[in-house]
């Protein structure tokens, strides 16, 4: 489960300092007095409280948050892991953030703001009950995602069970949404009036800086919860698309993968009576590989998304080859080769079925995965 504290977020001080070191050597360092809007670091203002995210009692168990896997993870030379086009896209946006925020705020406050913006949008998207939801910065994928959601409901026989929320950078330019999120979900906010003051300060930064809140990292969440909620951020889709995967495949693939986690949540006791494995890394890997398997089954099925393997392979190749070689990490998702193997087996299950129009139940797909897991590993 995600830790509820600011703590420099998942990218933090290390990424801003290291990623921008070379870029900043030749640039003119801009101080707050150089900025036409006279920006100052947060602790130099009247709003000097470093606010922190609460742990809301009604926050359900969250599956992996995909934005936590956007950076290159510690590689272990045990498999074919390494940087891909996706990493290059991430580094581009990391450099842009560092070049703009660090000279103005310094490393520590740049990291604080980075984590704060990500946490505000995480909570806002998680608890959003507004209707209608939209997908894509301008809502350009709303109809597409509505169709996919209905399709998945019918495919897995889950009508009306899952809520799918979009996450948008625009939320971080909405004074009311910022203030209400801060007031309801953050420590260090004594009143709603103070929350609005803090929101106004952030909006001032937004108006002065190009990366706040426009960086796709601020809408890069992607997760499922045991409360039957899925969140997919525009920024996550944008970065994967820039790495060479067609946008419709990205939206479909993320939604299908997170939907598979919802099915696992619903069947956890029956499917994993003793847990998915006897240690955290293997347990996470097992459930993630199964989610890949189930997603590929839906994506390639004749009554699912109807993609051929070449299109599905785009998604699994570029999205999951972000270098997850953390074999001892509790968040280990499986190596790129294992994830591709799981996806291919899901495709083969759909493609080789004797009755092409028949849809296996979640229990049958789970049984097929259990029978083939050793092949994947």
C-alpha positions as CSV (number, residue, x, y, z in Angstrom):
1,X,0.0,0.0,0.0
2,X,1.2,3.5,-0.8
3,X,2.9,5.4,2.1
4,X,1.0,8.5,2.9
5,X,3.6,11.2,3.4
6,X,5.2,13.8,1.3
7,X,8.8,12.3,1.6
8,X,10.0,13.8,-1.7
9,X,7.6,11.5,-3.6
10,X,9.0,8.7,-5.7
11,X,11.3,10.8,-7.9
12,X,12.5,13.2,-5.3
13,X,15.8,15.0,-4.7
14,X,17.9,12.3,-6.4
15,X,16.2,12.7,-9.7
16,X,16.2,16.4,-9.8
17,X,19.8,16.8,-8.7
18,X,21.2,14.0,-10.8
19,X,19.2,14.3,-13.9
20,X,19.8,18.0,-14.3
21,X,23.4,18.2,-13.2
22,X,24.8,18.3,-16.8
23,X,22.0,20.5,-18.2
24,X,22.5,23.1,-15.5
25,X,26.3,23.4,-15.9
26,X,25.9,25.7,-18.9
27,X,22.7,27.5,-18.0
28,X,22.4,30.9,-16.3
29,X,21.2,30.2,-12.8
30,X,17.9,32.1,-12.2
31,X,17.2,33.3,-8.7
32,X,13.9,34.3,-7.3
33,X,14.8,38.0,-7.8
34,X,15.4,37.3,-11.5
35,X,11.8,36.0,-12.0
36,X,9.3,38.6,-13.1
37,X,6.7,37.3,-10.7
38,X,9.1,37.5,-7.7
39,X,8.7,33.9,-6.7
40,X,9.9,32.9,-3.3
41,X,10.3,29.5,-1.7
42,X,7.4,28.3,0.4
43,X,9.0,28.7,3.8
44,X,9.8,32.4,3.0
45,X,6.1,33.2,2.7
46,X,3.4,33.6,5.3
47,X,2.4,30.1,4.5
48,X,5.4,28.5,6.0
49,X,3.7,25.2,7.1
50,X,5.1,22.2,5.4
51,X,1.8,20.3,5.0
52,X,1.7,16.5,4.8
53,X,-0.8,14.0,3.5
54,X,-3.1,12.3,6.0
55,X,-3.8,8.6,5.9
56,X,-7.6,8.7,5.3
57,X,-9.4,6.0,7.2
58,X,-11.6,5.3,4.1
59,X,-8.7,4.8,1.7
60,X,-8.8,1.3,0.4
61,X,-6.0,-1.0,-0.5
62,X,-4.3,0.3,-3.7
63,X,-2.7,-1.9,-6.2
64,X,0.6,-0.8,-7.7
65,X,0.5,2.9,-8.6
66,X,2.1,2.9,-12.1
67,X,3.6,6.3,-11.6
68,X,5.9,4.8,-8.9
69,X,7.5,2.8,-11.7
70,X,8.3,5.6,-14.0
71,X,11.9,5.9,-13.2
72,X,14.8,3.5,-13.9
73,X,14.9,1.1,-11.0
74,X,18.0,-0.5,-9.6
75,X,19.1,-3.1,-12.1
76,X,20.5,-6.4,-11.1
77,X,22.5,-8.3,-13.7
78,X,20.3,-11.4,-13.7
79,X,18.1,-10.7,-16.7
80,X,17.8,-8.5,-19.8
81,X,16.9,-5.2,-18.2
82,X,17.8,-1.8,-19.4
83,X,16.6,1.7,-20.6
84,X,14.0,2.0,-23.3
85,X,12.4,4.8,-25.3
86,X,10.1,5.2,-22.3
87,X,13.0,6.0,-20.0
88,X,14.2,8.7,-22.5
89,X,10.8,10.3,-22.5
90,X,10.8,10.4,-18.7
91,X,14.2,11.9,-18.5
92,X,13.2,14.7,-20.9
93,X,10.4,15.8,-18.6
94,X,12.6,15.3,-15.5
95,X,15.2,17.6,-16.9
96,X,12.6,20.2,-17.7
97,X,11.3,20.1,-14.1
98,X,14.8,20.4,-12.7
99,X,16.0,23.2,-14.9
100,X,13.0,25.3,-14.0
101,X,12.3,24.5,-10.3
102,X,15.7,24.0,-8.8
103,X,17.2,27.5,-9.7
104,X,14.0,29.2,-8.3
105,X,13.4,27.2,-5.2
106,X,16.5,25.2,-4.5
107,X,16.7,21.4,-4.4
108,X,14.8,20.8,-1.2
109,X,11.9,23.1,-1.9
110,X,11.7,21.9,-5.5
111,X,11.4,18.4,-4.3
112,X,8.8,19.5,-1.7
113,X,6.6,21.1,-4.3
114,X,7.0,18.2,-6.7
115,X,5.8,15.8,-4.1
116,X,3.0,18.1,-2.9
117,X,1.6,18.6,-6.4
118,X,1.7,14.8,-7.1
119,X,0.0,14.0,-3.7
120,X,-2.7,16.7,-4.2
121,X,-3.6,15.2,-7.6
122,X,-3.4,11.6,-6.3
123,X,-6.0,12.3,-3.6
124,X,-8.2,14.5,-5.8
125,X,-8.4,11.8,-8.5
126,X,-8.9,9.0,-5.9
127,X,-11.9,10.6,-4.2
128,X,-13.4,12.4,-7.2
129,X,-17.1,11.6,-7.5
130,X,-17.9,14.2,-10.2
131,X,-19.9,13.2,-13.3
132,X,-19.3,12.9,-16.1
133,X,-15.7,11.8,-15.9
134,X,-13.5,12.7,-18.9
135,X,-10.3,11.2,-20.3
136,X,-7.6,13.0,-22.1
137,X,-6.5,16.6,-21.5
138,X,-9.4,17.9,-23.6
139,X,-11.7,14.9,-23.2
140,X,-10.7,13.5,-26.5
141,X,-10.7,9.9,-25.2
142,X,-13.9,10.1,-23.2
143,X,-16.0,8.2,-25.7
144,X,-13.3,5.7,-26.3
145,X,-12.9,5.0,-22.6
146,X,-16.6,4.8,-22.0
147,X,-16.8,2.2,-24.7
148,X,-13.9,0.2,-23.2
149,X,-15.4,0.3,-19.7
150,X,-18.7,-1.0,-21.0
151,X,-16.9,-3.6,-23.0
152,X,-14.9,-4.8,-19.9
153,X,-18.1,-4.9,-17.8
154,X,-19.7,-7.2,-20.3
155,X,-16.6,-9.2,-21.0
156,X,-16.0,-10.1,-17.3
157,X,-19.7,-10.0,-16.3
158,X,-19.2,-7.1,-13.9
159,X,-21.9,-4.5,-14.8
160,X,-21.7,-1.3,-12.9
161,X,-19.1,-2.6,-10.4
162,X,-16.1,-0.5,-11.2
163,X,-15.7,3.3,-11.2
164,X,-13.0,4.7,-13.6
165,X,-11.7,8.2,-12.8
166,X,-9.5,10.4,-15.1
167,X,-6.6,12.4,-13.6
168,X,-5.8,15.7,-15.1
169,X,-3.2,18.5,-14.7
170,X,-6.2,20.9,-14.9
171,X,-7.1,19.9,-11.4
172,X,-4.0,21.6,-10.1
173,X,-5.2,24.9,-11.6
174,X,-8.6,24.7,-10.0
175,X,-8.6,26.8,-6.9
176,X,-11.7,25.2,-5.3
177,X,-10.4,21.6,-5.9
178,X,-7.0,22.4,-4.5
179,X,-8.3,24.1,-1.4
180,X,-10.9,21.4,-0.6
181,X,-8.4,18.6,-1.2
182,X,-5.9,20.3,1.1
183,X,-8.5,21.0,3.8
184,X,-9.9,17.5,3.8
185,X,-6.8,15.3,3.3
186,X,-3.7,17.2,4.5
187,X,-2.2,17.8,7.9
188,X,-1.1,21.4,8.7
189,X,-4.2,23.0,7.3
190,X,-6.1,24.6,10.2
191,X,-9.0,26.0,8.3
192,X,-10.6,26.2,4.9
193,X,-9.6,29.8,4.6
194,X,-6.0,28.8,5.1
195,X,-6.4,26.1,2.5
196,X,-7.5,28.8,0.0
197,X,-4.5,30.9,0.9
198,X,-2.2,28.0,0.2
199,X,-4.1,27.3,-3.0
200,X,-3.6,30.9,-4.1
201,X,0.2,30.5,-3.5
202,X,0.3,27.4,-5.7
203,X,-1.7,29.1,-8.4
204,X,0.8,32.0,-8.3
205,X,3.6,29.5,-9.0
206,X,1.5,27.9,-11.7
207,X,1.1,31.3,-13.5
208,X,4.8,32.0,-13.4
209,X,6.4,28.6,-14.3
210,X,5.9,26.5,-17.4
211,X,6.2,23.1,-15.7
212,X,3.7,23.8,-12.9
213,X,1.4,22.1,-13.2
214,X,1.9,21.2,-16.9
215,X,4.5,18.4,-16.5
216,X,2.9,15.0,-17.3
217,X,4.4,13.7,-14.0
218,X,1.6,15.5,-12.1
219,X,-1.0,13.3,-13.8
220,X,0.9,10.1,-14.0
221,X,-1.1,8.0,-11.5
222,X,-2.5,4.6,-12.6
223,X,-3.9,2.2,-10.0
224,X,-6.8,0.1,-8.9
225,X,-8.2,-0.1,-5.4
226,X,-10.2,-2.6,-3.4
227,X,-12.9,0.1,-3.2
228,X,-13.7,-0.7,-6.9
229,X,-12.0,2.5,-8.2
230,X,-9.5,2.8,-11.1
231,X,-7.6,6.0,-11.8
232,X,-5.7,6.7,-15.0
233,X,-3.8,9.9,-15.5
234,X,-3.4,11.9,-18.7
235,X,0.3,12.3,-18.1
236,X,0.9,8.6,-17.8
237,X,-0.7,8.0,-21.2
238,X,1.1,10.9,-22.7
239,X,4.5,9.7,-21.8
240,X,3.9,6.1,-22.9
241,X,2.5,7.4,-26.2
242,X,5.5,9.5,-26.8
243,X,7.6,6.4,-26.3
244,X,6.0,5.0,-29.5
245,X,2.8,3.2,-28.3
246,X,-0.4,4.3,-30.0
247,X,-2.6,6.1,-27.5
248,X,-5.6,3.9,-27.9
249,X,-3.5,0.9,-27.0
250,X,-2.1,2.7,-23.9
251,X,-5.5,3.6,-22.6
252,X,-6.8,0.1,-23.3
253,X,-3.8,-1.7,-21.9
254,X,-3.7,0.3,-18.6
255,X,-7.4,-0.1,-18.1
256,X,-7.3,-3.8,-18.8
257,X,-4.4,-4.4,-16.5
258,X,-6.0,-2.4,-13.6
259,X,-9.3,-4.2,-14.2
260,X,-7.5,-7.5,-13.8
261,X,-6.4,-6.2,-10.3
262,X,-10.0,-5.5,-9.5
263,X,-10.9,-9.1,-10.3
264,X,-8.0,-10.3,-8.1
265,X,-9.3,-8.1,-5.2
266,X,-12.7,-9.7,-5.6
267,X,-11.4,-13.2,-5.6
268,X,-8.4,-12.9,-3.3
269,X,-9.5,-15.3,-0.6
270,X,-10.4,-18.0,-3.1
271,X,-7.5,-17.6,-5.4
272,X,-4.7,-16.9,-2.9
273,X,-5.9,-18.6,0.4
274,X,-2.3,-18.6,1.7
275,X,-1.2,-15.5,-0.1
276,X,0.1,-15.4,-3.7
277,X,3.5,-16.5,-2.4
278,X,5.5,-16.9,0.8
279,X,7.4,-13.6,0.4
280,X,6.5,-10.1,-0.8
281,X,8.6,-9.9,-4.0
282,X,7.3,-13.2,-5.4
283,X,3.7,-12.4,-4.3
284,X,3.7,-9.1,-6.1
285,X,5.3,-10.6,-9.2
286,X,2.7,-13.4,-9.3
287,X,-0.3,-11.0,-9.2
288,X,1.3,-8.6,-11.6
289,X,2.1,-11.3,-14.1
290,X,-1.4,-12.6,-13.8
291,X,-2.8,-9.1,-14.4
292,X,-0.6,-9.0,-17.6
293,X,-2.0,-12.4,-18.6
294,X,-5.6,-11.4,-18.1
295,X,-5.2,-8.0,-19.8
296,X,-3.7,-9.6,-22.9
297,X,-6.5,-12.2,-22.9
298,X,-9.1,-9.4,-23.0
299,X,-7.1,-7.2,-25.4
300,X,-6.8,-9.9,-28.1
301,X,-10.1,-11.7,-27.6
302,X,-12.6,-11.6,-30.5
303,X,-15.2,-10.3,-28.1
304,X,-12.8,-8.0,-26.3
305,X,-10.6,-5.3,-27.7
306,X,-9.9,-7.4,-30.8
307,X,-6.2,-6.3,-31.1
308,X,-3.8,-8.5,-32.9
309,X,-0.6,-9.6,-31.1
310,X,1.5,-7.1,-32.9
311,X,-0.5,-4.2,-31.4
312,X,-0.7,-5.7,-28.0
313,X,3.1,-6.3,-28.0
314,X,3.6,-2.6,-28.5
315,X,2.1,-1.9,-25.2
316,X,3.8,-4.7,-23.2
317,X,7.2,-4.1,-24.8
318,X,7.4,-0.3,-24.3
319,X,5.4,0.1,-21.1
320,X,6.7,-2.8,-19.0
321,X,10.3,-2.7,-20.2
322,X,11.1,0.1,-17.8
323,X,13.8,-2.0,-16.1
324,X,12.0,-3.7,-13.2
325,X,14.9,-5.9,-12.1
326,X,14.4,-5.4,-8.3
327,X,14.2,-9.1,-7.5
328,X,14.2,-8.5,-3.8
329,X,11.9,-5.5,-3.8
330,X,8.4,-5.9,-2.4
331,X,7.2,-4.1,-5.5
332,X,8.9,-6.4,-8.0
333,X,6.6,-6.9,-11.0
334,X,8.6,-9.5,-12.9
335,X,11.4,-9.0,-15.5
336,X,10.5,-7.5,-18.9
337,X,10.9,-11.0,-20.4
338,X,8.6,-12.6,-17.8
339,X,5.9,-9.9,-18.4
340,X,6.1,-10.4,-22.2
341,X,5.8,-14.1,-21.7
342,X,2.7,-13.7,-19.5
343,X,1.1,-11.4,-22.0
344,X,1.9,-13.8,-24.9
345,X,0.3,-16.7,-23.0
346,X,-2.8,-14.6,-22.4
347,X,-2.9,-13.8,-26.2
348,X,-2.5,-17.5,-27.0
349,X,-5.3,-18.5,-24.6
350,X,-7.7,-16.1,-26.5
351,X,-6.3,-16.9,-30.0
352,X,-6.2,-20.7,-29.7
353,X,-9.6,-21.3,-28.1
354,X,-11.7,-23.9,-30.0
355,X,-14.7,-21.6,-29.6
356,X,-13.4,-18.2,-30.7
357,X,-16.5,-16.4,-29.5
358,X,-16.6,-18.0,-26.0
359,X,-15.3,-16.0,-23.1
360,X,-13.7,-17.9,-20.2
361,X,-14.8,-16.9,-16.7
362,X,-12.3,-15.1,-14.4
363,X,-11.9,-18.4,-12.5
364,X,-11.1,-20.3,-15.7
365,X,-8.6,-17.7,-16.8
366,X,-7.0,-17.8,-13.3
367,X,-6.8,-21.6,-13.6
368,X,-5.1,-21.3,-17.0
369,X,-2.6,-18.9,-15.5
370,X,-1.8,-21.1,-12.5
371,X,-1.2,-24.0,-14.9
372,X,1.3,-22.0,-17.0
373,X,3.1,-19.9,-14.4
374,X,6.2,-22.1,-14.4
375,X,6.5,-21.5,-18.1
376,X,6.4,-17.8,-17.6
377,X,9.1,-17.9,-14.8
